[in-house]
Amino acid sequence: MIEPHAPAPPGSPPSWGDACGPSDACDACDACDACGPSEAGGPGGPEATARLPVRPAVGRFLVLAGVFVCAACGLVYELELVALASYLIGDSVTQASVVLSVMVFAMGLGSLAAKRLRGLAAAGFGALEAVLALVGGSSAMVLYAVFAWTGGWGGLWADGPRVLLVAFSLAIGVLIGAEVPLLMELIQRVRRQDPGGAVADLFAADYVGALVGGLAFPFVLLPFLGQLTGALLTGTVNAVVGAALVLGLFRRDLTRRARWLLLAANVVVLALLATATVLADDFERAARQAVYGQDVRVAVRTDVQEVVLTGDTDGRPLDLFLDGRLRVRGSDERRYHEALVHPAMSGPHARVLVLGGGDGLAVREVLRHPGVRRVDVVELDPQLARLARHDPGLSALNEHAYGDARVHTGTGDAFRRLRSTPSGTYDVVISDLPDPAVTASTKLYSQEFYGLLRRVLAPDGRLVVHAGPVSAHPRAFWTVDATLRAAGLPTVAYRVGARDPGSGPDAASEPGPTPGPDRTGAAPRAPRGWGFLLAARTPPVLRLDPAAPRPHTLTPDSLTRDARDAARTRMPGLPPSTLVHPRY
């Protein structure tokens, strides 16, 4: 039997190897507390080399592998919060800034707090990973639950998702930041090396893991598992790796009671995550019904967005939601699409380009005009266009527009498509895109984009832009106007109110990209009315084509009033928005 340490001379630091030799020579004395590193700071304290069940080189590799996996999981948690917040709340730039800045700040707090745990590095790291796995893995489900069952924006819980987003960012950031000092301590216990080399090894593994996690989220987890299951699986991997590293490699640094407590905690965490994973589909269906109501008829996650169709049964009008935002209200959509299309069609209109409009409703209005020879639709989401073609309710609403031989559908980015389009190709361009305040659409409201549109317009061609609600976001609307004018396209503005069946004939709500879907009993913060800008190479005239069938909701007099109402809100002197300086 190997003898324990002889008492050290007064004032000298405790020594590990003087009596027992190197760490891998101590495997025989598992019960010898005098030789083992005491995490309370006793003989063989924090500066000592750990007693490992493997050679130091293998142990060091396993620690760095653990760093790699934990870093990948940590970045997935960050990206998951950003993605879900952008979907639930909107404005991806703001949500990404909030999540990342709060998380980086919290990581600093976590690193400072972990200094006190260096003497308990193994036990502290094991407990930390169990908590991180539970918090990070469940974050998406908890955020979605609060959004679905509290209204997301109405009443007492108006800012519930935002507050919870900051809370999760703070908590996950603290836990991720606390990993670094503890892992530094553990890697030094495996084999002492100069601090600079240890930091380089640790951060190399950390950054490579972050790269893998960052690529796995958009290309593997999100498309194949979805946001909820992807986060839960990430938490499971996090818990398993953290527990395996501590209980497998550093188990001799823990007391027997600490080992059992850590094992029990991880079993509970894994059981909770596994249960949530099994129930994820049922949870998502229940949450979707809470968000959209009981009459969800179609709900698909495409490569671009979530598409939900409700209604079209028992006399209920069909509604279309894209990423949780009400894009088409069947009971009121004609007011929007007729105002969007008909003024631009007054004049030559043989060749028409529709940007967005994958639902086919703008195309329906275009085809009502005689003389149309070709309609090109550029839609980012091909699955939405297929749904508009084949879904009985949506295809009936667009009057089977995609079945017309004159309609040609292309998919992809509108910016890229326009750069390859010959000059003077189109008589009319209809921009049926989300509001400029939606970050993903900002470049499609830039001066550069409108310069491309001006190039593809025929000399007497017209362009109409849905520029968002005038009354709710006048600055954004008139910034679009300033941007069009900067691109050499004079404009005339007009706006159309939307009837709100639940609030009387004069009330209005916006079925464009609102902060979230309308709900029964909630007080939606939906902007009132739609704003449009008609533009051309020369100052355009706002009128209806007398040769076309009469619109259901527009008259020449109402259009004149619409233009007069919009002009009263004008905000002069606004600078244009560009790709490198977006102003929405």
C-alpha positions as CSV (number, residue, x, y, z in Angstrom):
1,M,0.0,0.0,0.0
2,I,1.3,3.5,-0.9
3,E,2.0,5.5,2.2
4,P,0.3,9.0,2.4
5,H,2.2,12.2,2.5
6,A,4.6,13.0,5.2
7,P,3.6,16.2,7.0
8,A,4.9,19.2,5.1
9,P,7.4,21.6,6.7
10,P,5.7,24.6,8.2
11,G,5.0,27.3,5.6
12,S,5.7,25.1,2.6
13,P,2.9,24.5,0.1
14,P,1.3,21.1,0.0
15,S,2.9,18.7,-2.4
16,W,1.3,16.0,-4.4
17,G,4.0,14.0,-5.9
18,D,6.6,13.9,-3.1
19,A,5.2,10.9,-1.4
20,C,2.7,9.4,-3.9
21,G,4.4,10.2,-7.2
22,P,2.5,11.4,-10.3
23,S,-1.2,11.2,-10.7
24,D,-1.4,8.0,-12.6
25,A,0.7,6.3,-9.9
26,C,-2.0,7.0,-7.3
27,D,-4.8,4.9,-8.8
28,A,-4.3,2.3,-6.1
29,C,-5.2,4.7,-3.2
30,D,-8.7,5.7,-4.1
31,A,-9.6,5.8,-0.4
32,C,-6.6,7.8,0.7
33,D,-7.9,11.2,1.5
34,A,-4.5,12.5,2.4
35,C,-3.2,12.0,-1.2
36,G,-6.3,13.2,-3.0
37,P,-7.0,16.8,-3.9
38,S,-9.4,18.3,-1.4
39,E,-11.8,20.7,-3.0
40,A,-12.1,22.4,0.3
41,G,-8.5,23.4,0.0
42,G,-6.8,20.7,2.1
43,P,-3.8,18.6,1.2
44,G,-3.4,18.5,-2.6
45,G,-5.7,21.6,-2.9
46,P,-6.7,23.3,-6.0
47,E,-3.2,23.6,-7.4
48,A,-2.7,19.9,-7.2
49,T,-2.9,17.4,-10.1
50,A,-6.1,15.3,-10.1
51,R,-6.1,11.6,-9.8
52,L,-7.4,10.4,-13.1
53,P,-8.6,7.0,-14.3
54,V,-6.7,7.6,-17.6
55,R,-3.3,9.0,-18.6
56,P,-2.9,12.8,-18.4
57,A,-2.7,13.1,-22.2
58,V,-6.0,11.3,-22.6
59,G,-7.6,13.3,-19.8
60,R,-6.5,16.5,-21.3
61,F,-8.1,15.5,-24.7
62,L,-11.3,14.6,-22.9
63,V,-11.5,17.9,-21.2
64,L,-11.0,19.8,-24.4
65,A,-13.6,17.6,-26.1
66,G,-16.0,18.6,-23.3
67,V,-15.1,22.2,-23.9
68,F,-15.9,21.7,-27.6
69,V,-19.3,20.2,-27.0
70,C,-20.3,22.7,-24.3
71,A,-19.3,25.6,-26.5
72,A,-21.4,24.2,-29.4
73,C,-24.4,23.9,-27.0
74,G,-24.0,27.4,-25.7
75,L,-24.0,28.9,-29.1
76,V,-27.1,26.9,-30.1
77,Y,-28.9,28.4,-27.0
78,E,-28.0,31.9,-28.2
79,L,-29.1,31.4,-31.7
80,E,-32.3,29.7,-30.5
81,L,-33.2,32.7,-28.5
82,V,-32.5,35.1,-31.3
83,A,-34.5,33.0,-33.8
84,L,-37.5,32.5,-31.6
85,A,-37.5,36.1,-30.4
86,S,-37.4,37.3,-34.0
87,Y,-40.4,35.1,-34.8
88,L,-42.4,35.9,-31.8
89,I,-41.6,39.6,-31.3
90,G,-40.2,40.7,-34.7
91,D,-37.3,43.0,-35.7
92,S,-34.5,40.5,-35.9
93,V,-31.7,43.1,-35.6
94,T,-33.1,44.4,-32.3
95,Q,-33.7,40.9,-30.8
96,A,-30.2,39.7,-31.9
97,S,-28.7,42.8,-30.3
98,V,-30.6,42.4,-27.1
99,V,-29.8,38.7,-26.8
100,L,-26.1,38.9,-27.7
101,S,-25.3,42.0,-25.7
102,V,-27.1,40.8,-22.5
103,M,-25.5,37.4,-22.9
104,V,-22.0,38.7,-23.3
105,F,-22.4,41.0,-20.3
106,A,-23.8,38.1,-18.3
107,M,-20.8,35.9,-19.3
108,G,-18.6,38.4,-17.6
109,L,-20.7,38.2,-14.4
110,G,-20.6,34.4,-14.6
111,S,-16.8,34.4,-14.9
112,L,-16.4,36.6,-11.9
113,A,-18.8,34.5,-9.8
114,A,-17.1,31.3,-10.8
115,K,-13.8,32.5,-9.1
116,R,-15.3,31.4,-5.8
117,L,-15.9,27.9,-7.1
118,R,-12.4,27.2,-8.3
119,G,-11.7,25.1,-5.2
120,L,-14.8,23.0,-6.1
121,A,-14.1,22.9,-9.8
122,A,-15.3,19.4,-10.6
123,A,-18.5,19.5,-8.5
124,G,-19.2,23.1,-9.6
125,F,-18.8,22.3,-13.2
126,G,-21.0,19.3,-13.0
127,A,-23.8,21.2,-11.3
128,L,-23.4,24.1,-13.7
129,E,-23.9,22.0,-16.7
130,A,-27.0,20.3,-15.3
131,V,-28.6,23.7,-14.7
132,L,-27.5,25.1,-18.1
133,A,-28.9,22.0,-19.9
134,L,-32.2,22.5,-18.2
135,V,-32.4,26.3,-18.6
136,G,-31.1,26.4,-22.2
137,G,-33.0,23.3,-23.3
138,S,-36.3,24.5,-22.0
139,S,-35.9,28.1,-23.0
140,A,-37.7,27.8,-26.4
141,M,-40.6,25.9,-25.0
142,V,-41.1,28.4,-22.1
143,L,-40.9,31.4,-24.4
144,Y,-43.4,30.0,-26.8
145,A,-45.7,29.0,-24.0
146,V,-45.7,32.6,-22.5
147,F,-46.3,34.0,-26.0
148,A,-49.1,31.6,-26.8
149,W,-51.1,31.6,-23.5
150,T,-50.7,35.2,-22.4
151,G,-51.5,36.9,-25.7
152,G,-47.9,37.9,-26.3
153,W,-48.7,41.6,-26.3
154,G,-52.0,42.3,-24.7
155,G,-53.0,43.1,-21.1
156,L,-50.8,42.6,-18.0
157,W,-48.4,40.4,-19.9
158,A,-47.8,42.9,-22.8
159,D,-44.0,42.6,-22.4
160,G,-43.9,39.1,-21.1
161,P,-41.9,37.6,-24.0
162,R,-39.4,40.5,-24.0
163,V,-38.9,40.3,-20.3
164,L,-38.5,36.5,-20.4
165,L,-36.1,36.8,-23.4
166,V,-33.8,39.1,-21.3
167,A,-34.1,36.8,-18.3
168,F,-33.1,33.7,-20.3
169,S,-30.3,35.6,-22.0
170,L,-29.0,36.7,-18.6
171,A,-29.3,33.3,-17.0
172,I,-27.7,31.4,-19.9
173,G,-24.9,34.0,-20.2
174,V,-24.0,33.7,-16.5
175,L,-23.9,29.9,-16.7
176,I,-21.8,29.9,-19.9
177,G,-19.4,32.5,-18.5
178,A,-18.9,30.5,-15.3
179,E,-17.8,27.5,-17.4
180,V,-14.5,29.1,-18.4
181,P,-12.7,29.5,-15.0
182,L,-13.9,26.1,-13.9
183,L,-12.7,24.4,-17.1
184,M,-9.4,26.3,-16.8
185,E,-9.0,24.8,-13.3
186,L,-9.9,21.3,-14.5
187,I,-7.5,21.3,-17.5
188,Q,-4.7,22.5,-15.2
189,R,-5.4,19.7,-12.7
190,V,-5.0,17.1,-15.5
191,R,-1.5,18.4,-16.4
192,R,0.1,21.6,-15.2
193,Q,1.2,23.9,-18.0
194,D,1.9,27.5,-18.4
195,P,-1.2,29.7,-18.2
196,G,-0.8,31.1,-21.7
197,G,-0.8,27.6,-23.2
198,A,-3.7,26.5,-21.2
199,V,-5.8,29.5,-22.3
200,A,-4.8,29.0,-25.9
201,D,-5.9,25.3,-25.8
202,L,-9.1,26.1,-24.0
203,F,-10.2,28.9,-26.2
204,A,-9.3,27.0,-29.4
205,A,-11.6,24.2,-28.4
206,D,-14.3,26.7,-27.4
207,Y,-14.2,28.6,-30.7
208,V,-14.2,25.5,-32.8
209,G,-17.2,24.2,-30.8
210,A,-19.0,27.5,-31.3
211,L,-18.4,27.2,-35.1
212,V,-19.9,23.7,-35.2
213,G,-22.9,24.8,-33.0
214,G,-23.4,27.9,-35.2
215,L,-23.5,25.8,-38.4
216,A,-25.5,23.0,-36.9
217,F,-28.4,25.2,-35.8
218,P,-29.5,26.6,-39.2
219,F,-28.5,23.6,-41.3
220,V,-29.4,20.6,-39.1
221,L,-31.3,21.4,-35.9
222,L,-33.8,24.0,-37.2
223,P,-34.8,22.3,-40.5
224,F,-34.9,18.7,-39.3
225,L,-36.0,19.1,-35.6
226,G,-37.5,22.5,-35.3
227,Q,-36.9,25.1,-32.6
228,L,-38.5,23.3,-29.7
229,T,-37.0,19.8,-30.2
230,G,-33.7,21.2,-31.3
231,A,-33.3,23.1,-28.1
232,L,-34.3,20.1,-26.0
233,L,-31.9,17.8,-27.8
234,T,-29.1,20.4,-27.3
235,G,-29.8,20.4,-23.6
236,T,-29.7,16.6,-23.4
237,V,-26.3,16.5,-25.1
238,N,-25.1,19.3,-22.7
239,A,-26.2,17.4,-19.6
240,V,-24.8,14.0,-20.8
241,V,-21.4,15.5,-21.7
242,G,-21.1,17.5,-18.5
243,A,-22.0,14.6,-16.3
244,A,-19.8,12.2,-18.1
245,L,-16.8,14.5,-17.9
246,V,-17.1,15.0,-14.2
247,L,-18.4,11.6,-13.0
248,G,-16.1,9.7,-15.4
249,L,-12.8,11.7,-15.3
250,F,-12.9,13.7,-12.1
251,R,-15.0,11.4,-9.9
252,R,-12.1,11.0,-7.4
253,D,-12.3,14.8,-6.8
254,L,-15.8,14.3,-5.4
255,T,-17.0,12.8,-2.2
256,R,-19.3,9.8,-2.5
257,R,-22.3,12.0,-1.5
258,A,-21.4,14.6,-4.1
259,R,-21.2,11.9,-6.8
260,W,-24.7,10.6,-6.0
261,L,-26.2,14.1,-5.8
262,L,-24.7,15.0,-9.2
263,L,-25.9,11.8,-10.7
264,A,-29.4,12.3,-9.3
265,A,-29.6,15.9,-10.6
266,N,-28.6,14.9,-14.1
267,V,-31.1,12.0,-14.1
268,V,-33.8,14.5,-13.2
269,V,-32.7,17.0,-15.8
270,L,-32.6,14.3,-18.5
271,A,-36.0,12.9,-17.5
272,L,-37.5,16.4,-17.7
273,L,-35.9,17.1,-21.1
274,A,-36.9,13.6,-22.4
275,T,-40.5,14.1,-21.3
276,A,-40.6,17.6,-22.9
277,T,-39.3,16.1,-26.1
278,V,-42.0,13.4,-26.2
279,L,-44.7,16.0,-25.6
280,A,-43.2,18.6,-27.9
281,D,-45.6,17.9,-30.8
282,D,-48.7,17.9,-28.6
283,F,-47.4,21.1,-26.9
284,E,-46.9,22.8,-30.3
285,R,-50.4,21.9,-31.5
286,A,-51.9,23.2,-28.3
287,A,-49.9,26.4,-28.4
288,R,-50.7,26.9,-32.1
289,Q,-54.4,26.6,-31.2
290,A,-53.9,29.1,-28.4
291,V,-52.3,31.5,-30.9
292,Y,-54.5,31.0,-34.0
293,G,-57.7,29.6,-32.5
294,Q,-59.3,26.2,-32.8
295,D,-59.8,26.3,-36.6
296,V,-56.2,25.8,-37.7
297,R,-56.5,23.9,-41.0
298,V,-52.9,24.0,-42.4
299,A,-49.7,24.5,-40.5
300,V,-46.4,23.8,-42.3
301,R,-42.9,24.9,-41.6
302,T,-41.2,25.6,-45.0
303,D,-37.5,26.3,-45.6
304,V,-38.3,30.0,-45.2
305,Q,-41.1,30.5,-42.7
306,E,-44.1,29.0,-40.8
307,V,-47.3,29.1,-42.9
308,V,-50.6,28.7,-41.1
309,L,-54.1,28.7,-42.7
310,T,-57.1,29.1,-40.5
311,G,-60.8,29.3,-41.3
312,D,-62.5,28.4,-44.6
313,T,-64.8,26.1,-42.7
314,D,-68.3,26.6,-41.2
315,G,-68.5,29.9,-42.9
316,R,-65.4,31.3,-41.3
317,P,-63.2,33.4,-43.7
318,L,-59.8,32.1,-44.5
319,D,-56.8,33.8,-42.8
320,L,-53.1,33.4,-43.8
321,F,-50.4,33.8,-41.2
322,L,-46.7,33.9,-42.1
323,D,-44.3,33.4,-39.1
324,G,-47.1,34.3,-36.7
325,R,-48.0,37.5,-38.5
326,L,-51.4,37.9,-40.1
327,R,-50.8,38.5,-43.8
328,V,-54.2,37.8,-45.3
329,R,-57.6,38.3,-43.7
330,G,-60.1,36.7,-46.0
331,S,-62.9,38.9,-44.9
332,D,-61.0,42.1,-45.9
333,E,-58.2,41.2,-48.3
334,R,-59.9,42.7,-51.4
335,R,-59.5,46.2,-49.9
336,Y,-55.8,45.7,-49.7
337,H,-55.2,43.9,-53.0
338,E,-57.4,46.1,-55.1
339,A,-55.7,49.2,-53.7
340,L,-52.3,47.7,-54.3
341,V,-52.9,46.6,-57.9
342,H,-55.6,48.7,-59.7
343,P,-54.0,52.2,-59.6
344,A,-50.8,50.8,-61.0
345,M,-52.6,49.0,-63.9
346,S,-53.9,52.3,-65.3
347,G,-51.8,52.5,-68.4
348,P,-49.8,49.9,-70.5
349,H,-49.8,46.7,-68.6
350,A,-48.9,43.9,-71.0
351,R,-46.0,42.7,-68.9
352,V,-46.3,42.7,-65.1
353,L,-43.9,41.7,-62.3
354,V,-45.2,40.8,-58.9
355,L,-42.6,40.8,-56.1
356,G,-43.8,38.6,-53.2
357,G,-47.5,37.9,-53.4
358,G,-47.0,34.2,-53.2
359,D,-50.6,33.8,-52.0
360,G,-51.7,34.7,-55.6
361,L,-54.2,37.4,-54.5
362,A,-52.4,40.3,-56.2
363,V,-52.0,38.1,-59.3
364,R,-55.8,37.6,-59.2
365,E,-56.4,41.3,-59.4
366,V,-53.8,41.7,-62.2
367,L,-55.5,39.1,-64.3
368,R,-58.8,41.0,-64.1
369,H,-57.4,43.6,-66.5
370,P,-57.7,43.0,-70.2
371,G,-54.5,43.2,-72.2
372,V,-52.2,41.4,-69.7
373,R,-49.9,39.0,-71.7
374,R,-47.5,37.9,-69.0
375,V,-47.2,38.0,-65.2
376,D,-44.0,37.0,-63.5
377,V,-44.2,36.3,-59.8
378,V,-40.9,36.3,-57.7
379,E,-41.6,34.6,-54.4
380,L,-39.0,33.7,-51.8
381,D,-40.9,30.7,-50.5
382,P,-41.7,28.2,-53.2
383,Q,-43.8,26.1,-50.8
384,L,-46.2,29.1,-50.2
385,A,-46.7,29.4,-53.9
386,R,-47.5,25.6,-54.2
387,L,-49.9,26.0,-51.3
388,A,-51.7,28.9,-53.1
389,R,-51.9,26.7,-56.2
390,H,-53.2,23.5,-54.6
391,D,-54.9,24.3,-51.3
392,P,-58.7,24.3,-51.9
393,G,-59.4,27.3,-49.7
394,L,-56.5,29.5,-50.8
395,S,-56.7,28.7,-54.5
396,A,-60.5,29.5,-54.4
397,L,-59.7,32.8,-52.8
398,N,-57.1,33.7,-55.5
399,E,-59.6,32.4,-58.1
400,H,-57.0,29.8,-59.3
401,A,-54.7,32.5,-60.5
402,Y,-51.7,30.1,-60.7
403,G,-53.6,28.0,-63.2
404,D,-53.5,30.8,-65.8
405,A,-51.0,30.1,-68.6
406,R,-49.9,33.7,-68.5
407,V,-48.6,33.4,-64.9
408,H,-45.0,32.3,-64.5
409,T,-43.6,31.7,-61.0
410,G,-40.0,32.1,-60.0
411,T,-38.5,31.6,-56.6
412,G,-35.5,33.2,-54.9
413,D,-34.3,36.5,-53.8
414,A,-35.9,39.5,-55.6
415,F,-32.7,41.6,-55.4
416,R,-30.7,38.9,-57.2
417,R,-33.5,38.4,-59.8
418,L,-33.6,42.1,-60.7
419,R,-29.9,42.3,-61.3
420,S,-30.2,39.8,-64.1
421,T,-33.4,41.2,-65.6
422,P,-32.9,43.2,-68.9
423,S,-33.7,46.9,-68.9
424,G,-37.3,48.0,-69.7
425,T,-38.8,44.6,-69.3
426,Y,-41.9,45.4,-67.4
427,D,-44.8,47.8,-67.8
428,V,-45.9,47.4,-64.2
429,V,-44.1,46.2,-61.1
430,I,-46.1,45.4,-57.9
431,S,-44.1,45.2,-54.7
432,D,-46.3,43.1,-52.3
433,L,-43.6,42.6,-49.6
434,P,-43.7,42.7,-45.8
435,D,-43.4,46.1,-44.1
436,P,-40.0,47.8,-44.2
437,A,-39.8,47.6,-40.4
438,V,-39.4,43.8,-40.8
439,T,-35.6,43.5,-40.9
440,A,-35.5,40.8,-43.5
441,S,-37.3,43.1,-46.0
442,T,-35.2,46.2,-45.3
443,K,-32.9,45.7,-48.3
444,L,-36.0,45.5,-50.6
445,Y,-36.9,49.0,-49.5
446,S,-33.4,50.5,-50.2
447,Q,-32.3,53.1,-52.8
448,E,-30.2,50.4,-54.5
449,F,-33.2,48.1,-54.9
450,Y,-35.4,50.9,-56.3
451,G,-32.6,51.8,-58.7
452,L,-32.9,48.2,-60.0
453,L,-36.6,48.5,-60.3
454,R,-36.3,51.8,-62.2
455,R,-34.0,50.1,-64.7
456,V,-36.4,47.2,-65.4
457,L,-39.4,49.5,-65.9
458,A,-40.4,50.5,-69.4
459,P,-40.2,54.2,-70.1
460,D,-43.9,54.7,-69.3
461,G,-44.0,51.9,-66.7
462,R,-45.4,52.2,-63.1
463,L,-44.3,50.8,-59.8
464,V,-46.5,50.4,-56.7
465,V,-45.0,49.7,-53.3
466,H,-46.8,48.6,-50.1
467,A,-45.0,50.8,-47.7
468,G,-46.6,49.9,-44.4
469,P,-49.3,51.7,-42.4
470,V,-49.2,55.4,-42.7
471,S,-50.9,56.3,-39.4
472,A,-49.0,53.9,-37.2
473,H,-45.5,54.3,-38.7
474,P,-45.5,57.6,-40.7
475,R,-41.7,57.9,-40.5
476,A,-41.1,54.6,-42.1
477,F,-43.7,55.2,-44.7
478,W,-42.3,58.6,-45.8
479,T,-38.8,57.2,-45.7
480,V,-39.9,54.8,-48.4
481,D,-41.2,57.8,-50.3
482,A,-37.9,59.6,-49.9
483,T,-36.0,56.5,-51.0
484,L,-38.0,56.1,-54.1
485,R,-37.5,59.8,-55.0
486,A,-33.8,59.4,-54.4
487,A,-33.7,56.6,-56.9
488,G,-35.3,58.8,-59.5
489,L,-38.9,57.7,-59.2
490,P,-41.4,60.5,-58.4
491,T,-44.3,59.3,-56.3
492,V,-47.9,59.8,-55.2
493,A,-49.0,58.4,-51.9
494,Y,-52.4,57.0,-50.9
495,R,-53.8,54.9,-48.0
496,V,-56.8,52.7,-47.6
497,G,-58.5,51.7,-44.3
498,A,-59.3,48.1,-43.5
499,R,-62.6,47.2,-42.0
500,D,-62.4,45.5,-38.6
501,P,-65.5,43.3,-38.3
502,G,-65.3,43.2,-34.5
503,S,-65.1,46.9,-34.0
504,G,-67.8,48.5,-36.2
505,P,-67.8,49.8,-39.7
506,D,-65.3,52.6,-39.2
507,A,-62.6,50.7,-37.3
508,A,-59.6,49.4,-39.0
509,S,-56.8,47.0,-38.5
510,E,-53.8,46.1,-40.6
511,P,-53.4,42.5,-41.9
512,G,-49.8,43.1,-42.8
513,P,-46.9,42.2,-40.6
514,T,-48.2,43.0,-37.2
515,P,-46.4,42.1,-34.0
516,G,-48.3,38.9,-33.9
517,P,-51.6,37.2,-34.9
518,D,-54.9,38.7,-33.9
519,R,-56.7,36.8,-31.2
520,T,-60.3,36.7,-30.0
521,G,-60.6,38.7,-26.9
522,A,-57.2,40.4,-27.2
523,A,-56.6,44.0,-28.0
524,P,-54.2,43.7,-30.9
525,R,-51.8,46.6,-31.5
526,A,-52.4,46.4,-35.3
527,P,-51.8,49.5,-37.3
528,R,-54.9,51.0,-38.9
529,G,-54.9,51.0,-42.7
530,W,-52.4,50.3,-45.5
531,G,-50.1,52.8,-47.1
532,F,-49.1,52.7,-50.8
533,L,-46.8,54.6,-53.1
534,L,-47.3,54.8,-56.8
535,A,-44.1,55.7,-58.6
536,A,-42.9,56.1,-62.2
537,R,-40.1,57.7,-64.2
538,T,-42.3,60.8,-64.5
539,P,-44.8,62.1,-61.9
540,P,-47.6,59.5,-61.9
541,V,-51.3,60.1,-62.0
542,L,-53.4,58.3,-59.4
543,R,-56.5,56.9,-61.2
544,L,-58.3,53.7,-62.2
545,D,-58.3,52.1,-65.6
546,P,-61.7,52.9,-67.1
547,A,-61.4,49.8,-69.4
548,A,-60.9,47.4,-66.5
549,P,-63.7,45.8,-64.5
550,R,-64.8,48.0,-61.7
551,P,-63.1,47.1,-58.3
552,H,-65.3,46.0,-55.5
553,T,-63.9,48.4,-52.9
554,L,-62.4,51.3,-54.9
555,T,-63.8,54.3,-56.8
556,P,-62.1,57.3,-58.4
557,D,-63.6,59.5,-55.7
558,S,-62.4,57.3,-52.8
559,L,-59.0,57.0,-54.4
560,T,-58.8,60.9,-54.5
561,R,-59.7,61.0,-50.8
562,D,-57.2,58.3,-50.0
563,A,-54.4,60.4,-51.6
564,R,-55.5,63.5,-49.8
565,D,-55.6,61.7,-46.4
566,A,-52.1,60.3,-46.9
567,A,-50.7,63.7,-48.0
568,R,-51.7,65.2,-44.7
569,T,-49.3,63.0,-42.9
570,R,-46.3,63.9,-45.0
571,M,-42.9,64.2,-43.2
572,P,-40.6,66.2,-45.4
573,G,-36.8,66.2,-45.3
574,L,-36.3,62.5,-44.4
575,P,-33.1,60.9,-45.8
576,P,-33.3,57.9,-48.0
577,S,-32.6,54.3,-46.8
578,T,-29.6,52.5,-48.4
579,L,-28.1,49.1,-48.0
580,V,-25.3,50.3,-45.8
581,H,-27.5,52.8,-43.9
582,P,-31.0,51.4,-43.4
583,R,-33.3,53.9,-41.8
584,Y,-36.4,51.9,-41.0
